Every structure is written in structure tokens, then in C-alpha cells.
Amino acid sequence: MIDPADAALRKHSVVIAGHRTSISLESAFWDGLRAIAAADGRSVASLVTEIDRRRTGTLSGAIRVYVLQRAARGALAGG
């Protein structure tokens, strides 16, 4: 069962290449993004900047795909 709190959209501001932008993601994706950044020993802003450089679609969509791919590889569980 999906926790409604995990599905709620949350907006955060992030600085990318010196520009502040707002990103809306579900709470579960923000949590995953923070966990990945921590596991990699980097800031969320640094990770989002990397994702932004490599994306072909929307930034929020690229972040969701990145988090899902890392989760599939076990990165969120420390593997």
C-alpha cells in the first residue's frame, strides 16, 4: 500500500549552474535523492547538477528515473 505522504508532491529550490530553480517531486523521490547523495558523499545540489547535465527530458522526470535506476541497483540499501 502506498503511503499518501510519500506520494505528496514537495517543491524544493536547488541551485544549478549558479541559477536557482524549483523542482517538484514526490516525498519518496526526495528521500531517495538525499539517500543517494549521502551514500555518494556529495550534496543534493551536486547530484542534481550532474543529472541536469545528462538529461534529455524534464529535470523532475530525469531525477525520478535516476533514483529508480539507483534503487534497482541496490544503491539505496548501501549496495
N, CA, C and O atoms as CSV, one atom per row, in Angstrom:
chain,resi,resn,atom,element,x,y,z
A,1,MET,N,N,0.837,-1.186,0.000
A,1,MET,CA,C,0.000,0.000,0.000
A,1,MET,C,C,0.877,1.242,0.000
A,1,MET,O,O,1.871,1.308,0.722
A,2,ILE,N,N,0.513,2.207,-0.796
A,2,ILE,CA,C,1.269,3.454,-0.897
A,2,ILE,C,C,0.875,4.390,0.233
A,2,ILE,O,O,-0.306,4.650,0.465
A,3,ASP,N,N,1.876,4.885,0.922
A,3,ASP,CA,C,1.653,5.881,1.961
A,3,ASP,C,C,1.370,7.215,1.270
A,3,ASP,O,O,2.207,7.687,0.501
A,4,PRO,N,N,0.217,7.833,1.522
A,4,PRO,CA,C,-0.108,9.109,0.870
A,4,PRO,C,C,0.956,10.179,1.100
A,4,PRO,O,O,1.147,11.044,0.245
A,5,ALA,N,N,1.643,10.138,2.224
A,5,ALA,CA,C,2.689,11.127,2.489
A,5,ALA,C,C,3.856,10.968,1.510
A,5,ALA,O,O,4.477,11.959,1.124
A,6,ASP,N,N,4.156,9.738,1.110
A,6,ASP,CA,C,5.244,9.501,0.151
A,6,ASP,C,C,4.874,9.976,-1.245
A,6,ASP,O,O,5.750,10.325,-2.036
A,7,ALA,N,N,3.575,9.992,-1.554
A,7,ALA,CA,C,3.113,10.365,-2.884
A,7,ALA,C,C,2.859,11.866,-3.026
A,7,ALA,O,O,2.652,12.358,-4.136
A,8,ALA,N,N,2.874,12.588,-1.916
A,8,ALA,CA,C,2.599,14.027,-1.960
A,8,ALA,C,C,3.754,14.773,-2.616
A,8,ALA,O,O,4.919,14.529,-2.302
A,9,LEU,N,N,3.425,15.687,-3.530
A,9,LEU,CA,C,4.450,16.498,-4.186
A,9,LEU,C,C,5.004,17.520,-3.207
A,9,LEU,O,O,4.263,18.148,-2.451
A,10,ARG,N,N,6.327,17.673,-3.239
A,10,ARG,CA,C,7.006,18.693,-2.440
A,10,ARG,C,C,7.930,19.468,-3.359
A,10,ARG,O,O,8.623,18.885,-4.194
A,11,LYS,N,N,7.935,20.753,-3.207
A,11,LYS,CA,C,8.762,21.624,-4.032
A,11,LYS,C,C,9.965,22.087,-3.208
A,11,LYS,O,O,9.831,22.506,-2.058
A,12,HIS,N,N,11.140,22.000,-3.828
A,12,HIS,CA,C,12.375,22.473,-3.206
A,12,HIS,C,C,13.129,23.319,-4.218
A,12,HIS,O,O,13.019,23.105,-5.425
A,13,SER,N,N,13.891,24.276,-3.723
A,13,SER,CA,C,14.753,25.083,-4.576
A,13,SER,C,C,16.165,24.510,-4.545
A,13,SER,O,O,16.674,24.123,-3.494
A,14,VAL,N,N,16.779,24.465,-5.714
A,14,VAL,CA,C,18.135,23.956,-5.860
A,14,VAL,C,C,18.880,24.912,-6.783
A,14,VAL,O,O,18.301,25.447,-7.729
A,15,VAL,N,N,20.158,25.124,-6.509
A,15,VAL,CA,C,20.979,25.958,-7.374
A,15,VAL,C,C,21.709,25.046,-8.359
A,15,VAL,O,O,22.448,24.145,-7.962
A,16,ILE,N,N,21.487,25.300,-9.657
A,16,ILE,CA,C,22.134,24.545,-10.725
A,16,ILE,C,C,22.871,25.546,-11.607
A,16,ILE,O,O,22.267,26.467,-12.158
A,17,ALA,N,N,24.167,25.360,-11.735
A,17,ALA,CA,C,24.995,26.249,-12.556
A,17,ALA,C,C,24.775,27.716,-12.199
A,17,ALA,O,O,24.703,28.575,-13.077
A,18,GLY,N,N,24.669,27.989,-10.905
A,18,GLY,CA,C,24.513,29.361,-10.441
A,18,GLY,C,C,23.110,29.921,-10.513
A,18,GLY,O,O,22.891,31.083,-10.171
A,19,HIS,N,N,22.153,29.115,-10.952
A,19,HIS,CA,C,20.769,29.574,-11.068
A,19,HIS,C,C,19.869,28.767,-10.141
A,19,HIS,O,O,19.938,27.539,-10.101
A,20,ARG,N,N,19.030,29.470,-9.403
A,20,ARG,CA,C,18.084,28.805,-8.510
A,20,ARG,C,C,16.883,28.337,-9.320
A,20,ARG,O,O,16.308,29.098,-10.098
A,21,THR,N,N,16.518,27.083,-9.127
A,21,THR,CA,C,15.344,26.528,-9.791
A,21,THR,C,C,14.537,25.734,-8.785
A,21,THR,O,O,15.090,25.205,-7.821
A,22,SER,N,N,13.250,25.648,-8.997
A,22,SER,CA,C,12.375,24.871,-8.130
A,22,SER,C,C,12.057,23.547,-8.800
A,22,SER,O,O,11.778,23.491,-9.997
A,23,ILE,N,N,12.103,22.487,-8.014
A,23,ILE,CA,C,11.811,21.146,-8.508
A,23,ILE,C,C,10.718,20.564,-7.641
A,23,ILE,O,O,10.809,20.585,-6.414
A,24,SER,N,N,9.673,20.038,-8.286
A,24,SER,CA,C,8.584,19.367,-7.573
A,24,SER,C,C,8.720,17.867,-7.775
A,24,SER,O,O,8.699,17.370,-8.900
A,25,LEU,N,N,8.860,17.159,-6.664
A,25,LEU,CA,C,8.952,15.700,-6.673
A,25,LEU,C,C,8.141,15.149,-5.511
A,25,LEU,O,O,7.894,15.844,-4.525
A,26,GLU,N,N,7.735,13.911,-5.635
A,26,GLU,CA,C,7.073,13.230,-4.536
A,26,GLU,C,C,8.071,13.056,-3.390
A,26,GLU,O,O,9.277,12.946,-3.612
A,27,SER,N,N,7.556,13.032,-2.177
A,27,SER,CA,C,8.411,12.910,-0.995
A,27,SER,C,C,9.338,11.708,-1.083
A,27,SER,O,O,10.502,11.796,-0.691
A,28,ALA,N,N,8.843,10.592,-1.589
A,28,ALA,CA,C,9.653,9.380,-1.694
A,28,ALA,C,C,10.875,9.607,-2.591
A,28,ALA,O,O,11.946,9.065,-2.318
A,29,PHE,N,N,10.727,10.392,-3.647
A,29,PHE,CA,C,11.865,10.661,-4.526
A,29,PHE,C,C,12.857,11.620,-3.884
A,29,PHE,O,O,14.065,11.472,-4.072
A,30,TRP,N,N,12.369,12.603,-3.128
A,30,TRP,CA,C,13.292,13.479,-2.389
A,30,TRP,C,C,14.086,12.653,-1.391
A,30,TRP,O,O,15.298,12.825,-1.261
A,31,ASP,N,N,13.406,11.756,-0.687
A,31,ASP,CA,C,14.098,10.903,0.283
A,31,ASP,C,C,15.163,10.060,-0.410
A,31,ASP,O,O,16.283,9.937,0.086
A,32,GLY,N,N,14.812,9.481,-1.554
A,32,GLY,CA,C,15.761,8.665,-2.301
A,32,GLY,C,C,16.939,9.488,-2.802
A,32,GLY,O,O,18.084,9.039,-2.739
A,33,LEU,N,N,16.666,10.675,-3.294
A,33,LEU,CA,C,17.722,11.552,-3.796
A,33,LEU,C,C,18.689,11.923,-2.677
A,33,LEU,O,O,19.904,11.912,-2.875
A,34,ARG,N,N,18.154,12.253,-1.504
A,34,ARG,CA,C,19.014,12.576,-0.356
A,34,ARG,C,C,19.845,11.371,0.065
A,34,ARG,O,O,21.020,11.518,0.400
A,35,ALA,N,N,19.247,10.180,0.052
A,35,ALA,CA,C,19.968,8.967,0.431
A,35,ALA,C,C,21.101,8.671,-0.548
A,35,ALA,O,O,22.190,8.275,-0.133
A,36,ILE,N,N,20.854,8.858,-1.830
A,36,ILE,CA,C,21.889,8.630,-2.837
A,36,ILE,C,C,23.024,9.628,-2.659
A,36,ILE,O,O,24.197,9.255,-2.679
A,37,ALA,N,N,22.673,10.896,-2.487
A,37,ALA,CA,C,23.707,11.926,-2.291
A,37,ALA,C,C,24.559,11.595,-1.070
A,37,ALA,O,O,25.784,11.698,-1.123
A,38,ALA,N,N,23.928,11.205,0.014
A,38,ALA,CA,C,24.667,10.858,1.229
A,38,ALA,C,C,25.560,9.642,0.997
A,38,ALA,O,O,26.711,9.628,1.434
A,39,ALA,N,N,25.047,8.630,0.318
A,39,ALA,CA,C,25.827,7.422,0.035
A,39,ALA,C,C,27.040,7.737,-0.834
A,39,ALA,O,O,28.083,7.092,-0.720
A,40,ASP,N,N,26.890,8.737,-1.705
A,40,ASP,CA,C,27.982,9.132,-2.599
A,40,ASP,C,C,28.898,10.183,-1.973
A,40,ASP,O,O,29.910,10.560,-2.564
A,41,GLY,N,N,28.541,10.656,-0.774
A,41,GLY,CA,C,29.351,11.670,-0.099
A,41,GLY,C,C,29.326,13.021,-0.782
A,41,GLY,O,O,30.340,13.717,-0.846
A,42,ARG,N,N,28.153,13.391,-1.295
A,42,ARG,CA,C,28.034,14.660,-2.003
A,42,ARG,C,C,26.736,15.349,-1.630
A,42,ARG,O,O,25.882,14.762,-0.963
A,43,SER,N,N,26.588,16.579,-2.055
A,43,SER,CA,C,25.365,17.324,-1.765
A,43,SER,C,C,24.275,16.965,-2.768
A,43,SER,O,O,24.549,16.469,-3.861
A,44,VAL,N,N,23.042,17.226,-2.372
A,44,VAL,CA,C,21.917,17.027,-3.285
A,44,VAL,C,C,22.072,17.948,-4.492
A,44,VAL,O,O,21.805,17.532,-5.620
A,45,ALA,N,N,22.496,19.186,-4.276
A,45,ALA,CA,C,22.669,20.131,-5.377
A,45,ALA,C,C,23.689,19.620,-6.392
A,45,ALA,O,O,23.486,19.759,-7.598
A,46,SER,N,N,24.768,19.037,-5.917
A,46,SER,CA,C,25.790,18.489,-6.808
A,46,SER,C,C,25.230,17.332,-7.634
A,46,SER,O,O,25.490,17.232,-8.833
A,47,LEU,N,N,24.467,16.467,-6.987
A,47,LEU,CA,C,23.861,15.336,-7.684
A,47,LEU,C,C,22.840,15.810,-8.713
A,47,LEU,O,O,22.807,15.298,-9.832
A,48,VAL,N,N,22.015,16.772,-8.349
A,48,VAL,CA,C,21.012,17.299,-9.277
A,48,VAL,C,C,21.693,17.983,-10.462
A,48,VAL,O,O,21.207,17.890,-11.589
A,49,THR,N,N,22.807,18.667,-10.220
A,49,THR,CA,C,23.545,19.302,-11.308
A,49,THR,C,C,24.046,18.250,-12.302
A,49,THR,O,O,23.977,18.453,-13.514
A,50,GLU,N,N,24.547,17.134,-11.786
A,50,GLU,CA,C,25.004,16.056,-12.663
A,50,GLU,C,C,23.840,15.479,-13.480
A,50,GLU,O,O,23.964,15.273,-14.687
A,51,ILE,N,N,22.723,15.225,-12.817
A,51,ILE,CA,C,21.540,14.701,-13.509
A,51,ILE,C,C,21.079,15.685,-14.572
A,51,ILE,O,O,20.718,15.283,-15.678
A,52,ASP,N,N,21.089,16.973,-14.243
A,52,ASP,CA,C,20.665,18.011,-15.180
A,52,ASP,C,C,21.533,18.020,-16.437
A,52,ASP,O,O,21.019,18.179,-17.545
A,53,ARG,N,N,22.834,17.851,-16.274
A,53,ARG,CA,C,23.751,17.856,-17.430
A,53,ARG,C,C,23.482,16.689,-18.375
A,53,ARG,O,O,23.700,16.812,-19.580
A,54,ARG,N,N,23.013,15.565,-17.849
A,54,ARG,CA,C,22.845,14.352,-18.656
A,54,ARG,C,C,21.426,14.126,-19.169
A,54,ARG,O,O,21.194,13.209,-19.956
A,55,ARG,N,N,20.490,14.939,-18.739
A,55,ARG,CA,C,19.085,14.668,-19.053
A,55,ARG,C,C,18.731,15.021,-20.489
A,55,ARG,O,O,19.394,15.830,-21.136
A,56,THR,N,N,17.648,14.378,-20.973
A,56,THR,CA,C,17.117,14.707,-22.281
A,56,THR,C,C,15.680,15.204,-22.170
A,56,THR,O,O,15.188,15.863,-23.085
A,57,GLY,N,N,15.004,14.902,-21.073
A,57,GLY,CA,C,13.628,15.346,-20.860
A,57,GLY,C,C,13.573,16.366,-19.744
A,57,GLY,O,O,14.493,17.166,-19.571
A,58,THR,N,N,12.490,16.334,-18.989
A,58,THR,CA,C,12.333,17.271,-17.872
A,58,THR,C,C,13.272,16.897,-16.737
A,58,THR,O,O,13.648,15.734,-16.589
A,59,LEU,N,N,13.646,17.883,-15.939
A,59,LEU,CA,C,14.535,17.629,-14.814
A,59,LEU,C,C,13.873,16.728,-13.785
A,59,LEU,O,O,14.497,15.786,-13.298
A,60,SER,N,N,12.630,17.000,-13.449
A,60,SER,CA,C,11.957,16.161,-12.445
A,60,SER,C,C,11.846,14.719,-12.933
A,60,SER,O,O,12.029,13.789,-12.148
A,61,GLY,N,N,11.551,14.524,-14.204
A,61,GLY,CA,C,11.480,13.176,-14.751
A,61,GLY,C,C,12.833,12.488,-14.719
A,61,GLY,O,O,12.924,11.306,-14.388
A,62,ALA,N,N,13.890,13.225,-15.061
A,62,ALA,CA,C,15.238,12.661,-15.048
A,62,ALA,C,C,15.651,12.258,-13.635
A,62,ALA,O,O,16.303,11.230,-13.448
A,63,ILE,N,N,15.275,13.059,-12.644
A,63,ILE,CA,C,15.587,12.720,-11.253
A,63,ILE,C,C,14.853,11.447,-10.847
A,63,ILE,O,O,15.443,10.564,-10.225
A,64,ARG,N,N,13.580,11.347,-11.192
A,64,ARG,CA,C,12.815,10.139,-10.844
A,64,ARG,C,C,13.448,8.891,-11.454
A,64,ARG,O,O,13.595,7.873,-10.777
A,65,VAL,N,N,13.819,8.967,-12.723
A,65,VAL,CA,C,14.443,7.822,-13.396
A,65,VAL,C,C,15.772,7.486,-12.724
A,65,VAL,O,O,16.064,6.312,-12.495
A,66,TYR,N,N,16.572,8.482,-12.410
A,66,TYR,CA,C,17.862,8.261,-11.762
A,66,TYR,C,C,17.680,7.548,-10.423
A,66,TYR,O,O,18.373,6.573,-10.131
A,67,VAL,N,N,16.750,8.037,-9.618
A,67,VAL,CA,C,16.512,7.423,-8.307
A,67,VAL,C,C,16.036,5.978,-8.483
A,67,VAL,O,O,16.489,5.087,-7.764
A,68,LEU,N,N,15.141,5.743,-9.418
A,68,LEU,CA,C,14.651,4.379,-9.661
A,68,LEU,C,C,15.778,3.462,-10.132
A,68,LEU,O,O,15.874,2.319,-9.685
A,69,GLN,N,N,16.625,3.954,-11.027
A,69,GLN,CA,C,17.733,3.133,-11.508
A,69,GLN,C,C,18.711,2.800,-10.391
A,69,GLN,O,O,19.180,1.666,-10.293
A,70,ARG,N,N,19.017,3.764,-9.563
A,70,ARG,CA,C,19.922,3.500,-8.447
A,70,ARG,C,C,19.294,2.536,-7.450
A,70,ARG,O,O,19.975,1.664,-6.909
A,71,ALA,N,N,18.003,2.692,-7.209
A,71,ALA,CA,C,17.312,1.777,-6.292
A,71,ALA,C,C,17.346,0.356,-6.844
A,71,ALA,O,O,17.531,-0.602,-6.093
A,72,ALA,N,N,17.169,0.224,-8.147
A,72,ALA,CA,C,17.185,-1.100,-8.782
A,72,ALA,C,C,18.558,-1.756,-8.636
A,72,ALA,O,O,18.658,-2.979,-8.547
A,73,ARG,N,N,19.600,-0.952,-8.612
A,73,ARG,CA,C,20.962,-1.481,-8.445
A,73,ARG,C,C,21.308,-1.690,-6.982
A,73,ARG,O,O,22.399,-2.166,-6.670
A,74,GLY,N,N,20.402,-1.343,-6.081
A,74,GLY,CA,C,20.638,-1.546,-4.654
A,74,GLY,C,C,21.384,-0.425,-3.966
A,74,GLY,O,O,21.806,-0.576,-2.819
A,75,ALA,N,N,21.557,0.700,-4.646
A,75,ALA,CA,C,22.334,1.806,-4.074
A,75,ALA,C,C,21.670,2.404,-2.845
A,75,ALA,O,O,22.361,2.908,-1.959
A,76,LEU,N,N,20.354,2.360,-2.772
A,76,LEU,CA,C,19.671,2.957,-1.624
A,76,LEU,C,C,19.793,2.087,-0.388
A,76,LEU,O,O,19.608,2.561,0.733
A,77,ALA,N,N,20.104,0.816,-0.590
A,77,ALA,CA,C,20.265,-0.103,0.537
A,77,ALA,C,C,21.737,-0.273,0.902
A,77,ALA,O,O,22.098,-1.156,1.680
A,78,GLY,N,N,22.581,0.584,0.330
A,78,GLY,CA,C,24.002,0.533,0.653
A,78,GLY,C,C,24.782,-0.453,-0.193
A,78,GLY,O,O,25.944,-0.737,0.100
A,79,GLY,N,N,24.159,-0.980,-1.240
A,79,GLY,CA,C,24.859,-1.965,-2.069
A,79,GLY,C,C,25.116,-1.418,-3.364
A,79,GLY,O,O,25.699,-2.091,-4.213
